[in-house]
């Protein structure tokens, strides 16, 4: 690794006693065009690997007028769902020859605007966005002739493709599961009420209560953080509401919920049942494994990546702004008890 960044085309040419032009054509993938022998190609590629040659992408961009770079703007890498999306999108696009430039705005709408402007100035070929702010944050996008895909969250009034879990159906499914297990007093701890995914989950929760004429309803919380889960659950415990089950709208919120329950000696699932959304890997390793909704992260990443690449490579590609809504899987564990009426 001592030679990292120091090995040039000239280094390889001198080592093999070949011309700079020949080595350059091999490494730029134009060997066949210039009828360079296969044996020459092989020794150049082998020597470049031995010496640890790294292509100068900036120079290549200037030559080809292609940056092969896609931006990804997201709320927070601390959230397991967003970090998994980032990881999967990065791997998917890297396999297609693209680098992903990630910006984390720390759930701050003001910082989101700053990071968005910074990304736009990076000669991107496309932009993937998981928003945390409202429509006003993305007014600059209308001036761009750039492929853009929104992931997970929609922004009303913006005419861009959105790839997302069906959040409404997801929460309705959790409610139905708890109902079939005998629960009639189900509380939810939500995230940011201004975020579309959260709003759709609340709608699913409220619709189920209305459809089944349930007398109990409780919505607490205001952001997708463990602190919010902790504070909101403490408030729920101190209130007159006595739910038999709680839905956490994310696994980040869940951590705070579980801490508050532990401090108040509420046993899961003996005293209260818990379900969550996101299905982070650690749920299996908790003292009581938590029943959860597993969002289709791989499929979301593949759809988003495929769409952005199609837009980049086919300027005439047409995509409807109607959201692509994907079904989520239900993962049953041991955090829900059955109540026999």
SULGIFEN-V214960 format. One record per residue. N is the residue number from 1. RES is the residue in one letter. SS is DSSP state (H for helix, E for strand, C for the rest). PSI is psi as a letter, one per 30 degrees, with the letter a starting at -180 (none if undefined). BURIAL is b if it has 16 or more other ideal C-beta (glycine too) atoms within 10 Angstrom, else e. Layout:
BEGIN
N;RES;SS;PSI;BURIAL
N;RES;SS;PSI;BURIAL
END
This chain:
BEGIN
1;X;C;f;e
2;X;C;f;e
3;X;C;g;e
4;X;C;j;e
5;X;C;f;e
6;X;C;f;e
7;X;C;k;b
8;X;C;l;e
9;X;H;e;b
10;X;H;e;e
11;X;H;e;b
12;X;H;e;b
13;X;H;e;b
14;X;H;e;e
15;X;H;e;b
16;X;H;f;b
17;X;C;h;e
18;X;C;l;b
19;X;C;l;e
20;X;H;e;e
21;X;H;e;e
22;X;H;e;b
23;X;H;e;b
24;X;H;e;b
25;X;H;e;b
26;X;H;e;b
27;X;H;f;b
28;X;C;g;e
29;X;C;g;e
30;X;C;g;e
31;X;C;e;b
32;X;C;e;e
33;X;C;e;e
34;X;C;g;e
35;X;C;h;e
36;X;C;k;b
37;X;C;k;e
38;X;H;e;e
39;X;H;e;e
40;X;H;e;b
41;X;H;e;b
42;X;H;e;e
43;X;H;e;b
44;X;H;e;b
45;X;H;e;e
46;X;H;e;e
47;X;H;e;b
48;X;H;e;b
49;X;H;e;e
50;X;H;e;e
51;X;H;f;e
52;X;C;h;e
53;X;C;k;b
54;X;C;k;e
55;X;C;k;e
56;X;C;j;e
57;X;H;e;e
58;X;H;e;e
59;X;H;e;e
60;X;H;e;e
61;X;H;e;e
62;X;H;e;e
63;X;H;e;e
64;X;H;f;e
65;X;C;g;e
66;X;C;k;e
67;X;C;f;b
68;X;C;h;b
69;X;E;k;b
70;X;E;k;b
71;X;E;k;b
72;X;E;j;b
73;X;E;k;b
74;X;E;l;b
75;X;C;e;b
76;X;C;k;b
77;X;C;f;e
78;X;C;f;e
79;X;C;k;b
80;X;H;e;b
81;X;H;e;b
82;X;H;e;b
83;X;H;e;b
84;X;H;e;b
85;X;H;e;b
86;X;H;e;b
87;X;H;e;e
88;X;H;e;b
89;X;H;e;b
90;X;H;e;b
91;X;H;e;e
92;X;H;e;b
93;X;H;e;b
94;X;H;e;e
95;X;C;f;e
96;X;C;g;e
97;X;C;g;e
98;X;C;k;b
99;X;E;k;e
100;X;E;k;b
101;X;E;j;b
102;X;E;k;b
103;X;E;k;b
104;X;E;j;b
105;X;C;g;b
106;X;C;h;e
107;X;C;g;b
108;X;C;j;e
109;X;H;e;b
110;X;H;e;e
111;X;H;e;e
112;X;H;e;b
113;X;H;e;b
114;X;H;e;e
115;X;H;e;b
116;X;H;e;b
117;X;H;e;e
118;X;H;e;e
119;X;H;e;b
120;X;H;f;b
121;X;C;g;e
122;X;C;g;e
123;X;C;h;e
124;X;C;l;b
125;X;C;f;b
126;X;E;l;b
127;X;E;k;b
128;X;E;k;b
129;X;E;k;b
130;X;C;j;b
131;X;C;l;b
132;X;C;f;b
133;X;C;a;b
134;X;C;a;e
135;X;H;e;e
136;X;H;f;e
137;X;H;f;b
138;X;H;g;b
139;X;H;e;e
140;X;H;f;e
141;X;H;f;b
142;X;H;f;e
143;X;H;f;e
144;X;C;k;e
145;X;C;i;e
146;X;C;k;b
147;X;E;k;b
148;X;E;k;b
149;X;E;k;b
150;X;E;k;b
151;X;E;k;b
152;X;C;e;b
153;X;C;k;b
154;X;C;l;b
155;X;C;j;b
156;X;C;k;e
157;X;C;f;e
158;X;C;k;b
159;X;C;i;e
160;X;C;l;b
161;X;E;k;b
162;X;E;k;b
163;X;E;k;b
164;X;E;l;b
165;X;E;k;b
166;X;C;i;b
167;X;H;e;b
168;X;H;e;b
169;X;H;e;b
170;X;H;e;b
171;X;H;e;b
172;X;H;e;b
173;X;H;e;b
174;X;H;e;b
175;X;H;e;b
176;X;H;e;e
177;X;H;e;b
178;X;H;e;b
179;X;H;e;b
180;X;H;f;e
181;X;C;g;b
182;X;C;g;e
183;X;C;k;b
184;X;C;f;b
185;X;C;j;b
186;X;E;k;b
187;X;E;l;b
188;X;E;k;b
189;X;E;j;b
190;X;C;l;b
191;X;C;b;b
192;X;C;j;b
193;X;C;f;e
194;X;C;f;e
195;X;C;k;b
196;X;H;e;b
197;X;H;e;b
198;X;H;e;b
199;X;H;e;b
200;X;H;e;b
201;X;H;e;b
202;X;H;e;b
203;X;H;e;e
204;X;H;e;b
205;X;H;e;b
206;X;H;e;e
207;X;H;e;e
208;X;H;e;b
209;X;H;e;b
210;X;H;e;e
211;X;H;e;e
212;X;C;g;e
213;X;C;h;e
214;X;C;k;e
215;X;C;f;e
216;X;C;k;e
217;X;C;k;e
218;X;E;k;b
219;X;E;j;e
220;X;E;l;b
221;X;C;l;b
222;X;C;f;e
223;X;C;l;b
224;X;C;i;b
225;X;C;l;b
226;X;H;e;b
227;X;H;e;e
228;X;H;e;b
229;X;H;e;b
230;X;H;e;b
231;X;H;e;b
232;X;H;e;b
233;X;H;e;b
234;X;H;e;b
235;X;H;e;e
236;X;H;e;b
237;X;H;e;b
238;X;H;f;e
239;X;C;l;e
240;X;C;f;e
241;X;C;k;e
242;X;C;i;e
243;X;C;l;b
244;X;C;f;b
245;X;E;l;b
246;X;E;k;b
247;X;E;k;b
248;X;E;k;b
249;X;C;f;b
250;X;C;l;b
251;X;H;f;b
252;X;H;e;b
253;X;H;e;b
254;X;H;e;b
255;X;H;e;b
256;X;H;e;b
257;X;H;e;b
258;X;H;e;b
259;X;H;e;b
260;X;H;e;b
261;X;H;e;b
262;X;H;e;e
263;X;H;f;e
264;X;C;g;e
265;X;C;h;e
266;X;C;j;b
267;X;C;k;e
268;X;C;k;b
269;X;C;g;b
270;X;C;e;e
271;X;C;f;e
272;X;C;k;b
273;X;E;l;b
274;X;E;k;b
275;X;E;l;b
276;X;E;l;b
277;X;E;k;b
278;X;C;e;b
279;X;C;h;b
280;X;C;k;b
281;X;H;e;e
282;X;H;f;e
283;X;H;e;b
284;X;H;f;e
285;X;H;g;e
286;X;C;l;b
287;X;C;e;e
288;X;C;j;b
289;X;C;k;e
290;X;C;k;b
291;X;E;k;b
292;X;E;l;b
293;X;E;k;b
294;X;E;j;b
295;X;C;k;b
296;X;C;i;e
297;X;H;e;b
298;X;H;e;e
299;X;H;e;b
300;X;H;e;b
301;X;H;e;b
302;X;H;e;e
303;X;H;e;b
304;X;H;e;b
305;X;H;e;b
306;X;H;e;e
307;X;H;e;b
308;X;H;e;b
309;X;H;e;b
310;X;H;e;e
311;X;H;e;b
312;X;H;e;b
313;X;H;f;e
314;X;C;j;e
315;X;C;f;e
316;X;C;g;e
317;X;C;k;e
318;X;C;k;e
319;X;C;k;b
320;X;C;k;e
321;X;C;f;e
322;X;C;k;e
323;X;C;k;e
324;X;E;j;b
325;X;E;k;e
326;X;E;k;b
327;X;C;k;e
328;X;C;l;b
329;X;E;k;e
330;X;E;k;b
331;X;E;j;b
332;X;C;k;e
333;X;C;b;b
334;X;C;g;e
335;X;C;g;b
336;X;C;k;b
337;X;C;l;b
338;X;C;k;e
339;X;C;k;e
340;X;C;j;e
341;X;C;none;e
END
